[in-house]
């Protein structure tokens, strides 16, 4: 009887920790202007961030909520931005966002899709997304995501040559702390509604886009990571590669024009020497120097058919070369 009571009491004490160990986007800052988000499942106030129903992650690569987050609903407002605009995405933890982001293992990626009409009424279910940034390992033994759990925002730059229009920006964290088994990855997507000005011509090629769900498989490298705690490892980003126009290596959607790489804003923090193929960073705490560049293996689409039930709608099958980096577990910071 006593042993049973102790076990039950122990599990009860663990419950609040488990429930609170998730999160959402609490706010975004665009060129210095702050836009607040809504508490998941709470009152829907005017915002540019699509509201999710819960702080829980999306589970499974075929889950419809992989699009913009758990049961995400359209936001009423749209924020103005420009090519080269700096966007800081503040990921917070807990049901009301009163704690830091709780995870530190896995990539941070950003995608965009153009809305037909205002993004406040755009159904993104069948939208075609292109990637503008991807961040994995910051050093050989830490992930960029680890900076979020000490209160730092993710920073992404709108491509400097993007064509004007209405866009959704999809910020995504994939937490891999239990991705040692198939289906263990935790997806945290969030969508921000934008109107982008300028006179750029940059757009993705038709073979650089994917849909969500459809862009990932639960067995993709980078989503199913059985050796995540068995160094040395290399990390393979899921989904398509960063669109060519973002880094100036591809023409506009019509086959003309070009794009250039935009650097993250300084704001007293490190700038863009962090990763060679993206325009995003995470502001590292207490540092006035740029983090060392760590190459992560690029997106690789499986040559075999995707797992059952998965609609593989990403259209490009390439592998980008990168220096392989060992990954050592830091028991003091890595949390299951």
Rosetta silent file (secondary structure, phi, psi, omega in degrees, C-alpha in Angstrom):
SEQUENCE: XXXXXXXXXXXXXXXXXXXXXXXXXXXXXXXXXXXXXXXXXXXXXXXXXXXXXXXXXXXXXXXXXXXXXXXXXXXXXXXXXXXXXXXXXXXXXXXXXXXXXXXXXXXXXXXXXXXXXXXXXXXXXXXXXXXXXXXXXXXXXXXXXXXXXXXXXXXXXXXXXXXXXXXXXXXXXXXXXXXXXXXXXXXXXXXXXXXXXXXXXXXXXXXXXXXXXXXXXXXXXXXXXXXXXXXXXXXXXXXXXXXXXXXXXXXXXXXXXXXXXXXXXXXXXXXXXXXXXXXXXXXXXXXXXXXXXXXXXXXXXXXXXXXXXXXXXXXXXXXXXXXXXXXXXXXXXXXX
SCORE:     score description
SCORE:     0.000 S_00000001
   1 L     0.000  -45.715 -179.306    0.000    0.000    0.000 S_00000001
   2 H   -64.969  -42.451 -179.923    2.759    2.418    0.956 S_00000001
   3 H   -62.170  -42.114  178.798    4.770    1.608   -2.163 S_00000001
   4 H   -61.938  -43.757  179.448    1.719    2.154   -4.358 S_00000001
   5 H   -61.465  -43.190 -178.625    1.018    5.494   -2.709 S_00000001
   6 H   -64.073  -40.688  179.375    4.582    6.662   -3.192 S_00000001
   7 H   -64.566  -45.923  179.690    4.578    5.756   -6.895 S_00000001
   8 H   -62.107  -42.206  179.264    1.262    7.491   -7.491 S_00000001
   9 H   -63.459  -40.271  179.603    2.429   10.551   -5.589 S_00000001
  10 H   -63.380  -44.793  178.668    5.649   10.642   -7.587 S_00000001
  11 H   -64.432  -36.606  178.418    3.788   10.471  -10.901 S_00000001
  12 H   -64.020  -39.987  179.425    1.421   13.190   -9.728 S_00000001
  13 H   -67.358  -30.121  179.006    4.320   15.467   -8.902 S_00000001
  14 H   -75.179  -23.687 -173.586    5.760   14.912  -12.368 S_00000001
  15 H   -56.557  -48.417  179.678    2.504   15.811  -14.114 S_00000001
  16 H   -59.907  -35.514  179.478    2.802   19.641  -13.910 S_00000001
  17 H   -63.977  -45.411 -178.997    6.345   19.459  -15.290 S_00000001
  18 H   -64.070  -43.802 -177.632    5.211   17.372  -18.252 S_00000001
  19 H   -65.522  -37.181 -175.234    2.209   19.575  -18.985 S_00000001
  20 H   -85.568   -7.067 -173.444    4.199   22.800  -18.823 S_00000001
  21 L   -84.522   41.792  175.336    7.122   21.546  -20.882 S_00000001
  22 L  -137.734 -174.217 -178.128    5.727   22.868  -24.149 S_00000001
  23 E  -173.752 -165.920 -173.613    5.179   26.322  -25.589 S_00000001
  24 E  -163.308  176.272  176.342    4.218   28.702  -28.370 S_00000001
  25 E   -84.035  113.985 -178.276    5.119   31.999  -30.035 S_00000001
  26 E   -82.780  -30.206  179.986    4.337   34.719  -27.521 S_00000001
  27 E  -165.457  162.770  171.060    5.248   37.673  -29.728 S_00000001
  28 E  -130.970  148.177  177.298    7.113   38.750  -32.829 S_00000001
  29 E  -120.718  122.270 -176.896    9.139   41.897  -33.364 S_00000001
  30 E  -116.831  111.488 -177.778    9.354   43.257  -36.914 S_00000001
  31 L    50.058   41.836  175.837   11.913   45.999  -37.479 S_00000001
  32 L    91.933  -11.862  179.809   11.569   46.986  -33.837 S_00000001
  33 E   -96.223  128.770 -175.162    7.762   46.916  -33.594 S_00000001
  34 E   -93.594  134.253  175.391    6.333   44.300  -31.227 S_00000001
  35 E  -122.061  120.516 -177.909    3.219   42.279  -32.051 S_00000001
  36 E   -82.140  146.587  173.463    1.727   40.194  -29.255 S_00000001
  37 L   -96.173 -178.299  178.534    0.299   36.748  -29.773 S_00000001
  38 L  -106.653  148.547  175.336   -2.619   35.073  -28.026 S_00000001
  39 L   -64.686  132.323 -179.685   -2.518   32.496  -25.263 S_00000001
  40 L   -54.713  127.838  178.988   -3.292   29.096  -26.804 S_00000001
  41 L    76.196    1.869 -177.871   -6.962   28.299  -26.390 S_00000001
  42 L   -95.110 -165.193  178.209   -7.629   31.689  -24.783 S_00000001
  43 L   -63.662  134.393 -178.168   -9.455   34.828  -25.858 S_00000001
  44 L   -89.547   98.875  175.145   -8.611   35.777  -29.424 S_00000001
  45 L   -90.133  161.558  177.976   -7.396   39.369  -29.380 S_00000001
  46 L   -54.915  132.093 -176.611   -6.243   41.195  -32.546 S_00000001
  47 L  -159.160  164.351  172.784   -2.882   39.773  -33.573 S_00000001
  48 L  -101.411   -3.424 -178.449   -0.718   38.974  -36.595 S_00000001
  49 E  -102.597  125.912  178.621    0.112   35.515  -35.189 S_00000001
  50 L   -65.062  131.344 -173.991   -2.312   32.702  -35.898 S_00000001
  51 E   -82.954  135.337  175.170   -3.630   31.341  -32.612 S_00000001
  52 L  -100.215  164.250 -173.786   -3.182   27.684  -31.676 S_00000001
  53 L   -89.397  -16.040 -174.633   -5.485   25.738  -29.383 S_00000001
  54 L  -157.317  159.640  175.701   -2.886   24.272  -27.053 S_00000001
  55 L   -82.351   -5.374 -178.710    0.780   24.475  -26.126 S_00000001
  56 L   -66.742  151.347  179.197    1.141   20.798  -27.007 S_00000001
  57 L   -75.543  162.937  168.724    3.268   19.892  -30.011 S_00000001
  58 E   -79.963  131.195  179.287    2.002   18.543  -33.289 S_00000001
  59 L  -114.795  128.993  177.895    2.709   14.814  -33.399 S_00000001
  60 L    95.286  130.774 -175.227    3.093   12.932  -36.650 S_00000001
  61 L   -71.669  -12.740  178.231    4.216   14.181  -40.045 S_00000001
  62 L  -101.005    5.584 -179.178    0.770   13.616  -41.577 S_00000001
  63 L   -68.571  127.203  179.383   -1.067   15.645  -38.940 S_00000001
  64 H   -56.686  -26.868 -179.733   -3.087   18.489  -40.585 S_00000001
  65 H   -73.062   -4.621  175.042   -1.939   20.811  -37.791 S_00000001
  66 H   -63.373  -15.757 -178.666    1.604   20.593  -39.138 S_00000001
  67 L   -63.241  -62.516 -176.990    0.533   23.487  -41.352 S_00000001
  68 L  -135.071   12.877 -179.175    0.426   26.329  -38.800 S_00000001
  69 L   114.159  169.208 -174.135    0.179   24.677  -35.395 S_00000001
  70 L   -58.987  111.992  177.317   -2.413   22.808  -33.371 S_00000001
  71 L    50.094   40.373 -175.582   -5.846   23.744  -34.745 S_00000001
  72 L   -61.842  140.805  177.598   -4.480   27.147  -35.770 S_00000001
  73 E  -116.841  152.594 -177.957   -7.027   29.828  -36.674 S_00000001
  74 L   -62.120  143.007  176.516   -6.550   32.863  -38.898 S_00000001
  75 L   -89.160  158.235 -175.488   -5.442   36.061  -37.196 S_00000001
  76 L   -83.991  -23.582 -173.182   -7.306   39.319  -37.706 S_00000001
  77 L  -111.365  163.969  176.775   -4.298   41.567  -38.373 S_00000001
  78 L  -133.058  133.712 -179.438   -1.444   41.720  -40.867 S_00000001
  79 E   -94.636  145.521  175.639    1.974   43.235  -40.174 S_00000001
  80 E   -86.792  138.758  176.889    3.896   45.340  -42.675 S_00000001
  81 E  -147.124  174.280 -179.031    7.434   44.277  -43.580 S_00000001
  82 L  -139.268  162.687  171.705    9.963   44.809  -46.347 S_00000001
  83 L   -54.134  131.434 -177.886   12.705   42.868  -48.069 S_00000001
  84 L    87.430   -2.676  178.386   15.516   42.646  -45.541 S_00000001
  85 L   -61.280  143.043  177.821   13.224   43.197  -42.546 S_00000001
  86 E   -95.985  126.643 -179.682   14.436   41.656  -39.309 S_00000001
  87 E  -121.431  122.379  176.738   11.899   39.484  -37.509 S_00000001
  88 E  -103.646  121.126 -178.194   12.474   38.240  -33.980 S_00000001
  89 E  -103.607  115.766 -176.078   10.258   35.311  -33.032 S_00000001
  90 E   -97.145  104.520  176.691    9.873   34.934  -29.266 S_00000001
  91 E   -88.300  129.995 -176.926    9.142   31.344  -28.305 S_00000001
  92 E  -125.346  162.918 -179.374    7.896   30.989  -24.728 S_00000001
  93 E  -112.056  161.774  177.800    7.035   28.091  -22.439 S_00000001
  94 L    87.224  163.262 -175.221    4.070   27.215  -20.280 S_00000001
  95 L   -63.670  -28.114 -179.576    0.329   27.584  -20.732 S_00000001
  96 L  -117.919   10.884  176.744    0.456   31.371  -20.391 S_00000001
  97 L    74.132   23.578 -175.545    3.970   32.009  -21.686 S_00000001
  98 L   -95.686   12.679  176.327    5.396   32.879  -18.282 S_00000001
  99 E  -135.361  171.499 -178.459    8.439   30.631  -18.566 S_00000001
 100 E   -76.752  161.205  175.065   11.302   30.146  -20.999 S_00000001
 101 L   -56.030  130.788 -168.255   11.170   27.850  -24.000 S_00000001
 102 L   -90.409   -5.055 -174.543   11.689   24.365  -22.479 S_00000001
 103 L  -115.345  161.157 -178.813   13.568   22.457  -25.198 S_00000001
 104 L  -149.669   16.336 -179.781   17.078   22.656  -26.624 S_00000001
 105 L  -126.433  116.019  177.969   17.602   19.764  -29.045 S_00000001
 106 L   131.203  169.511 -172.763   16.593   20.073  -32.689 S_00000001
 107 L   -83.830  161.145  168.365   16.431   22.510  -35.616 S_00000001
 108 E  -118.761  126.448 -178.985   14.783   25.890  -36.121 S_00000001
 109 E  -133.147  153.429  177.658   13.492   26.488  -39.634 S_00000001
 110 E  -130.451  134.244  178.629   11.532   29.233  -41.385 S_00000001
 111 E  -124.252  161.764  173.035    9.287   28.928  -44.410 S_00000001
 112 E  -137.284  154.855  171.238    7.144   31.353  -46.369 S_00000001
 113 E  -145.483  146.384 -178.862    4.149   31.074  -48.682 S_00000001
 114 E   -86.915  132.280  178.850    2.353   33.750  -50.677 S_00000001
 115 L   -84.870  142.852  171.201   -1.282   34.373  -49.771 S_00000001
 116 L   -89.455  103.915 -171.071   -3.934   34.807  -52.429 S_00000001
 117 L    87.447 -164.047 -179.228   -5.534   37.971  -51.104 S_00000001
 118 L   -67.885  139.949  178.521   -5.128   39.078  -47.512 S_00000001
 119 H   -68.428  -16.602  179.009   -3.429   36.580  -45.229 S_00000001
 120 H   -69.954  -14.203  178.547   -6.110   37.293  -42.614 S_00000001
 121 H  -127.848   14.934 -175.159   -8.537   35.248  -44.744 S_00000001
 122 L   -89.646  123.489  175.068   -6.104   32.897  -46.491 S_00000001
 123 L   -85.116  111.907 -174.207   -6.638   29.158  -46.050 S_00000001
 124 L   -91.643   12.098 -176.789   -3.126   27.722  -46.039 S_00000001
 125 L   -54.737  -42.447 -177.934   -4.214   24.078  -46.113 S_00000001
 126 L  -108.950   17.792 -177.962   -2.947   23.585  -49.659 S_00000001
 127 L   -64.425  151.632  175.752   -0.332   26.332  -49.656 S_00000001
 128 L  -105.994  119.024 -172.661    3.080   25.708  -51.216 S_00000001
 129 E  -102.542  143.587  172.145    5.876   26.680  -48.841 S_00000001
 130 E  -121.862  146.294 -175.459    9.488   27.552  -49.564 S_00000001
 131 E   -87.810  136.054  176.159   12.267   27.516  -46.990 S_00000001
 132 E  -113.418  -12.479  177.693   14.202   30.699  -46.219 S_00000001
 133 E  -163.175  155.699  174.634   16.382   29.490  -43.325 S_00000001
 134 E  -152.365  132.860  179.580   17.476   26.468  -41.337 S_00000001
 135 E  -131.198  131.566  178.863   19.556   26.263  -38.167 S_00000001
 136 L  -122.937 -100.075  179.246   20.768   23.107  -36.480 S_00000001
 137 E   -82.631  129.755  175.278   24.026   22.793  -34.590 S_00000001
 138 E   -83.953  -42.840  173.139   25.599   26.054  -33.456 S_00000001
 139 E  -131.385 -173.998 -178.267   28.780   24.324  -32.291 S_00000001
 140 L   -67.902  -16.263 -177.680   29.823   20.701  -32.164 S_00000001
 141 L  -132.606   12.766  176.189   27.910   20.159  -28.925 S_00000001
 142 E  -138.430  151.522  176.135   25.097   22.732  -28.827 S_00000001
 143 E  -102.001  151.602  173.594   22.053   23.532  -30.945 S_00000001
 144 H   -56.995  -34.254 -179.557   20.874   27.014  -31.833 S_00000001
 145 H   -57.550  -27.344 -178.191   17.600   26.049  -30.175 S_00000001
 146 H   -60.813  -25.271  178.129   19.410   25.966  -26.822 S_00000001
 147 H   -69.579  -25.625 -179.999   19.534   29.773  -26.865 S_00000001
 148 H   -67.259  -31.884 -175.860   15.748   29.920  -26.791 S_00000001
 149 H   -79.967    4.508  168.790   15.582   28.249  -23.390 S_00000001
 150 H  -117.160   21.929  170.584   17.476   31.169  -21.878 S_00000001
 151 L    91.869    6.732 -179.537   15.039   33.715  -23.290 S_00000001
 152 L   -86.648  143.488  178.044   16.622   34.612  -26.611 S_00000001
 153 L   -84.306  158.678  168.003   14.399   35.009  -29.711 S_00000001
 154 E   -81.897  139.721 -175.726   14.922   33.360  -33.063 S_00000001
 155 E  -120.498  122.061  178.546   15.865   35.967  -35.657 S_00000001
 156 E  -126.493  144.647 -179.579   15.005   35.581  -39.327 S_00000001
 157 E  -106.681  129.664  174.179   15.569   38.019  -42.178 S_00000001
 158 L   -64.278  132.115 -178.673   13.046   38.462  -44.979 S_00000001
 159 L   -51.624  138.702 -170.411   14.891   37.710  -48.250 S_00000001
 160 L   -73.033  -16.524 -178.668   16.285   40.918  -49.701 S_00000001
 161 L  -118.213   17.710 -176.560   14.987   40.343  -53.220 S_00000001
 162 E   -65.649  141.313  178.715   11.594   38.780  -52.478 S_00000001
 163 E   -70.124  146.580 -177.433    8.766   39.929  -54.701 S_00000001
 164 L   -66.469  157.345  178.045    6.174   42.096  -52.936 S_00000001
 165 E   152.761 -171.399  178.441    2.896   40.640  -51.757 S_00000001
 166 E   -97.111  130.597 -174.632    1.051   39.025  -48.890 S_00000001
 167 E  -137.249  148.097  162.148    2.895   36.204  -47.143 S_00000001
 168 E   -96.412  133.964  170.576    2.664   33.819  -44.256 S_00000001
 169 E  -102.346  122.143 -178.604    5.922   33.311  -42.383 S_00000001
 170 E  -106.197  109.373  176.083    6.038   29.842  -40.825 S_00000001
 171 E   -94.315  131.371 -174.995    8.430   29.562  -37.892 S_00000001
 172 E  -137.356  132.738  169.372    9.077   25.963  -36.886 S_00000001
 173 E  -113.432  134.731  170.417   10.931   24.188  -34.125 S_00000001
 174 E  -113.630  113.589  178.850   11.339   20.419  -34.200 S_00000001
 175 E   -90.221  127.453 -170.450   12.206   19.082  -30.761 S_00000001
 176 L  -110.279   12.940 -172.658   14.109   15.821  -31.002 S_00000001
 177 L   -64.366  -22.961  175.317   14.556   14.875  -27.362 S_00000001
 178 L  -123.398   24.704 -178.973   12.364   11.776  -27.767 S_00000001
 179 L   -86.326   20.424  175.622   12.848   11.277  -31.510 S_00000001
 180 L   -76.511   -8.062  172.802   14.907    8.153  -30.915 S_00000001
 181 L  -125.791  153.237 -178.919   11.784    6.231  -31.940 S_00000001
 182 L   -61.418  130.573 -178.364    9.599    6.761  -35.011 S_00000001
 183 L    90.057   -0.666 -177.408    6.890    9.309  -34.251 S_00000001
 184 L   -81.428  -19.176 -178.504    8.763   10.773  -31.296 S_00000001
 185 L   -61.659  143.001  177.389    9.583   14.135  -32.901 S_00000001
 186 E  -111.876  120.300 -178.265    7.638   17.123  -31.600 S_00000001
 187 E   -99.367  132.779  175.986    6.705   19.759  -34.173 S_00000001
 188 E  -126.327   85.404  174.713    6.021   23.365  -33.178 S_00000001
 189 E   -93.060  151.018  176.306    4.946   25.411  -36.219 S_00000001
 190 E  -147.240  141.927 -175.612    3.583   28.942  -35.975 S_00000001
 191 E  -118.307  135.093 -177.192    2.348   31.291  -38.714 S_00000001
 192 E  -120.407  131.052 -173.777    2.725   35.070  -38.893 S_00000001
 193 E   -92.752  125.225 -173.103    0.718   37.177  -41.357 S_00000001
 194 E  -131.500  152.500  162.152    2.686   39.725  -43.378 S_00000001
 195 E  -120.027  122.378 -174.681    2.409   42.205  -46.203 S_00000001
 196 E  -110.071  128.917 -179.728    5.808   42.751  -47.825 S_00000001
 197 L   -91.275 -155.352  178.242    6.586   45.814  -49.894 S_00000001
 198 L    92.444 -171.377 -177.735    9.450   46.646  -52.209 S_00000001
 199 L  -135.353   29.734 -178.120   10.035   45.899  -55.872 S_00000001
 200 E   -70.706  169.872  179.093   11.914   42.605  -55.751 S_00000001
 201 L  -125.484    0.283 -174.504   11.519   39.733  -58.184 S_00000001
 202 E   -69.687  133.001  178.184   12.774   36.822  -56.081 S_00000001
 203 L  -154.545  155.868 -179.606   10.531   33.777  -55.891 S_00000001
 204 L   -73.857  154.880  169.777   11.044   30.041  -55.454 S_00000001
 205 L   -76.508  159.862 -177.979   11.235   27.609  -58.331 S_00000001
 206 H   -63.792  -22.172  179.501    8.435   25.064  -58.615 S_00000001
 207 H   -94.255   14.256  178.958   10.819   22.331  -57.463 S_00000001
 208 H  -115.900   14.534 -175.619   11.712   24.196  -54.248 S_00000001
 209 E  -119.599  161.598  175.438    8.292   24.107  -52.580 S_00000001
 210 E  -151.277  171.201  177.103    6.323   21.674  -50.456 S_00000001
 211 L  -113.041  159.359  174.847    3.055   21.399  -48.585 S_00000001
 212 L  -129.122  119.846   -0.382    2.331   20.785  -44.903 S_00000001
 213 L   -72.956  166.607 -179.253    1.491   18.081  -44.212 S_00000001
 214 L   127.123  -27.689 -177.170    3.309   16.343  -47.026 S_00000001
 215 L   -80.601  -18.536 -178.640    6.766   17.857  -46.819 S_00000001
 216 L  -124.170  160.149  168.538    8.010   15.488  -44.126 S_00000001
 217 L  -124.958  147.896  179.593    7.895   11.802  -43.309 S_00000001
 218 L   -64.022  -16.518  179.800    8.141   10.408  -39.787 S_00000001
 219 L  -104.328    6.717  177.381   11.105    8.320  -40.937 S_00000001
 220 L   -62.429  141.996  168.408   13.031   11.161  -42.596 S_00000001
 221 E   -58.283  138.075 -176.257   16.583   11.728  -41.354 S_00000001
 222 L    95.522  -15.262  174.113   16.379   14.739  -39.090 S_00000001
 223 L  -114.685  -47.727  169.524   12.932   13.711  -37.801 S_00000001
 224 E   -97.650  111.236 -171.985   13.644   10.142  -36.750 S_00000001
 225 L  -128.765   75.069 -175.424   17.023   10.429  -35.025 S_00000001
 226 L   -63.178  -20.844 -177.611   17.853    7.181  -33.189 S_00000001
 227 L  -106.508   22.057 -174.862   21.445    8.261  -32.592 S_00000001
 228 L   -61.124  -27.235  179.007   20.737   11.767  -31.325 S_00000001
 229 L  -109.347   18.301  179.101   22.370   10.927  -27.966 S_00000001
 230 L  -124.546   78.814 -177.533   25.116    8.717  -29.414 S_00000001
 231 L   -67.677  159.788   -2.198   27.841   10.995  -30.780 S_00000001
 232 L   -83.355  148.311  177.279   29.334   11.636  -33.154 S_00000001
 233 L  -131.478  165.447  167.279   26.381   12.307  -35.426 S_00000001
 234 L  -120.107  150.833 -177.635   25.558   14.454  -38.407 S_00000001
 235 L  -110.713  133.806  178.429   22.229   16.196  -38.789 S_00000001
 236 E  -110.892  117.580  179.635   20.145   16.203  -41.957 S_00000001
 237 L   -66.961  134.991  174.997   17.552   18.974  -42.237 S_00000001
 238 L   -79.567  166.788  177.692   14.118   17.724  -43.274 S_00000001
 239 L    81.123 -172.560 -179.592   12.074   19.319  -46.042 S_00000001
 240 L   -72.999  165.016  173.168   13.317   21.172  -49.108 S_00000001
 241 L   -72.466  167.660  173.038   16.584   23.108  -49.172 S_00000001
 242 E   -57.853  133.118 -177.383   16.602   26.856  -48.705 S_00000001
 243 L   -56.669  140.221 -173.681   15.159   28.389  -51.891 S_00000001
 244 H   -58.901  -36.726 -176.057   17.870   29.375  -54.325 S_00000001
 245 H   -67.786  -21.549 -179.013   16.865   33.020  -54.661 S_00000001
 246 H   -62.001  -38.413 -178.810   17.356   33.565  -50.923 S_00000001
 247 H  -106.798   13.088  175.189   21.111   33.197  -51.308 S_00000001
 248 L    79.229   13.528 -177.388   21.360   34.547  -54.828 S_00000001
 249 L  -101.987    6.917 -179.321   21.916   31.172  -56.497 S_00000001
 250 L  -142.411  157.691  178.425   18.631   31.025  -58.361 S_00000001
 251 L   -83.120  178.247  175.587   16.560   33.259  -60.587 S_00000001
 252 L   -68.336  175.143 -176.800   13.105   34.563  -59.875 S_00000001
 253 L   -58.932  -25.520 -179.084   10.089   32.351  -60.387 S_00000001
 254 L   -90.351   -0.785  178.970    9.908   33.349  -64.049 S_00000001
 255 L    95.570    6.559  177.590   13.540   32.456  -64.682 S_00000001
 256 L  -130.090  161.228  179.727   14.891   36.004  -64.499 S_00000001
 257 L    84.881  174.977 -179.335   16.286   38.172  -61.718 S_00000001
 258 L  -153.569  167.873  177.762   18.239   37.089  -58.670 S_00000001
 259 L  -122.919  167.576  177.320   18.277   37.280  -54.894 S_00000001
 260 L  -131.740  160.368  179.663   20.901   38.042  -52.296 S_00000001
 261 L   -80.927  131.487  177.353   21.538   36.860  -48.792 S_00000001
 262 L   -99.605  143.359 -179.119   20.326   39.160  -46.035 S_00000001
 263 L   -96.013  147.225  174.927   22.140   39.347  -42.722 S_00000001
 264 L   -63.668  152.994  179.362   20.453   39.263  -39.306 S_00000001
 265 L   -66.368  150.132 -178.595   20.232   42.531  -37.444 S_00000001
 266 L   -77.432  -63.313  179.461   23.003   43.301  -35.030 S_00000001
 267 L    45.432   40.619  179.212   21.138   44.959  -32.131 S_00000001
 268 L    74.772   12.910 -175.480   24.150   44.359  -29.930 S_00000001
 269 L  -128.986  172.138 -177.400   24.117   40.680  -30.808 S_00000001
 270 L   -60.553  149.521  176.883   25.921   38.339  -33.184 S_00000001
 271 L  -109.218 -155.034 -154.067   25.364   38.752  -36.894 S_00000001
 272 L   -88.538   31.910  174.995   25.330   36.449  -39.827 S_00000001
 273 L   -88.724   21.508 -168.713   28.521   34.417  -39.822 S_00000001
 274 L   -84.216  -42.915 -176.876   26.546   31.593  -38.270 S_00000001
 275 L  -148.307  141.139 -169.520   25.483   29.320  -41.086 S_00000001
 276 L   -78.280  -15.406 -171.723   26.271   29.464  -44.770 S_00000001
 277 L  -124.546   30.764  178.912   22.870   28.725  -46.268 S_00000001
 278 L  -148.437  174.066  177.546   20.300   30.697  -44.326 S_00000001
 279 L  -123.208   34.919  179.926   19.263   34.151  -43.242 S_00000001
 280 E  -132.409  163.939  176.855   18.393   33.452  -39.643 S_00000001
 281 E  -153.455  172.119  167.488   20.087   33.261  -36.292 S_00000001
 282 E  -119.200  129.549 -179.070   19.368   32.935  -32.638 S_00000001
 283 L   -65.921  118.263 -179.076   20.669   35.737  -30.491 S_00000001
 284 L   -83.704  135.954 -178.041   23.257   34.157  -28.251 S_00000001
 285 L   -71.509  147.752  172.794   23.321   35.460  -24.669 S_00000001
 286 L    49.985   48.557  179.840   26.271   37.387  -23.234 S_00000001
 287 L  -145.804  135.732  178.255   28.297   37.378  -26.424 S_00000001
 288 L  -112.762    7.645  179.144   29.582   40.152  -28.622 S_00000001
 289 L  -118.803  157.116 -179.330   31.165   37.908  -31.204 S_00000001
 290 L   -72.761  136.392  176.296   29.650   35.851  -33.938 S_00000001
 291 L   -62.287  154.343  178.137   29.181   32.156  -33.154 S_00000001
 292 L   -68.914  144.736  178.577   31.330   29.805  -35.127 S_00000001
 293 L   -73.089  133.489  175.804   29.796   28.405  -38.268 S_00000001
 294 L  -126.011  117.591 -179.154   28.806   24.761  -37.997 S_00000001
 295 L   -78.181  135.574  173.875   27.794   23.009  -41.174 S_00000001
 296 L  -114.980  145.669 -179.924   24.839   20.659  -40.968 S_00000001
 297 E   -60.322  135.484 -174.590   24.066   18.122  -43.620 S_00000001
 298 L   -74.766  178.453 -178.165   21.522   19.611  -45.997 S_00000001
 299 L   -61.605  135.006  177.671   18.035   18.453  -46.895 S_00000001
 300 L  -134.564  116.165  177.264   17.904   15.026  -48.433 S_00000001
 301 L   -85.250  134.354 -179.010   14.694   13.564  -49.742 S_00000001
 302 L   -60.329  141.032  178.177   14.555    9.778  -49.498 S_00000001
 303 L   -77.527  -21.938  177.734   14.887    8.006  -52.821 S_00000001
 304 L   -85.034  172.764 -179.585   12.461    5.359  -51.674 S_00000001
 305 L   -68.657  148.152  178.794    8.759    5.881  -51.248 S_00000001
 306 L   -67.523  167.295 -178.650    7.689    7.748  -48.115 S_00000001
 307 L   -62.026  157.778 -176.488    6.168    5.888  -45.207 S_00000001
 308 L   -56.637  136.851  178.223    2.600    4.712  -45.524 S_00000001
 309 L    88.131   -6.775 -178.170    0.063    7.483  -45.244 S_00000001
 310 L   -97.865  127.188  176.199    2.525   10.227  -46.061 S_00000001
 311 L   -94.532  102.923 -175.041    1.897   12.406  -49.100 S_00000001
 312 L   -83.805   92.514 -175.146    5.376   13.454  -50.167 S_00000001
 313 L   -99.751   -3.497  171.006    4.603   16.702  -51.992 S_00000001
 314 L   -66.909  141.799 -164.543    8.016   18.313  -51.733 S_00000001
 315 L  -111.191   -1.429 -176.167    9.330   18.305  -55.259 S_00000001
 316 L  -113.848  135.948  179.793   13.113   18.548  -55.108 S_00000001
 317 L  -121.630   90.413 -179.596   15.461   15.656  -54.475 S_00000001
 318 L  -136.307  160.770  171.977   18.918   16.988  -53.740 S_00000001
 319 L  -129.775  120.104 -178.913   21.636   16.576  -51.150 S_00000001
 320 L   -91.356  132.235 -177.807   23.759   19.575  -50.336 S_00000001
 321 L   -72.565  147.148  177.725   27.307   18.837  -49.298 S_00000001
 322 L  -158.777  154.619  177.114   28.513   19.995  -45.898 S_00000001
 323 L   -70.013  132.402  179.102   31.309   19.240  -43.509 S_00000001
 324 L   -76.654  138.899 -177.704   30.260   16.582  -41.046 S_00000001
 325 L  -122.713  135.822  175.383   30.411   17.682  -37.449 S_00000001
 326 L   -70.166  155.048  179.506   30.537   15.486  -34.335 S_00000001
 327 L  -130.859  118.807 -178.982   27.834   16.021  -31.759 S_00000001
 328 L  -108.944  134.572 -179.653   28.512   15.482  -28.077 S_00000001
 329 L   -70.530  135.708  174.589   25.766   15.319  -25.512 S_00000001
 330 L  -108.561   98.916 -173.651   25.794   17.990  -22.839 S_00000001
 331 L   -62.346  -24.501 -178.278   24.014   16.366  -19.914 S_00000001
 332 L   -72.868  -22.464 -175.079   23.757   19.660  -18.052 S_00000001
 333 L  -121.336  -28.028 -177.377   21.573   21.258  -20.705 S_00000001
 334 L   -77.397  125.326 -176.509   20.014   18.571  -22.861 S_00000001
 335 L  -118.991  137.523  174.468   16.661   17.577  -21.465 S_00000001
 336 L   -80.087    0.000    0.000   14.471   14.653  -22.387 S_00000001
